[in-house]
């Protein structure tokens, strides 16, 4: 016998079961201002460089061009590195989620 949670929609269709991956927010915040072309490491407890962790980032200043990649996020063990590519200095809001 298997154990787990099953969730059904009102029409009886199963929408969540013990094989489903769900996510939870682990950390969020706003970085200090990162000068254009520079990086900042953000520590997150138990963070790992694998597919169960994701980082969502939004810049707080407009870029100098719509044709630039705003930022790069690189995952490492215990932290992620955020690189500002916008052509202007900016802080960034971030949310870290983990799926299980």
C-alpha positions, 0 to 999 in steps of 0.5 A: 500500500502506498501513502500520500496525498491525493487531491481531486477537482470538483469534476473528479479529475485527480490533480495532485498525487504522491508522484506530483512535485510541488514547490515551496518558497524558501527565501526572498529578498532584495539585493543591495545595488549591483553595479552593471557588469558586477556580481553578488552572491546570495546565501541560501541555507541548503541551496544546491545546484540541481533542478529542485531549486529555482531562482526568480529575479526582477530588476528594480531599475529599467535597463538601458536597452530592451535588447540586453539580458537583464541578469544571469543567475548561477546556482552553487552549493549554498548560494546563487550568484546574480550578475547585473547585465543591464547597463545600469546599476540596480538592485534586484528582487528575488524569490527562491523556490524548491520542489519536492 
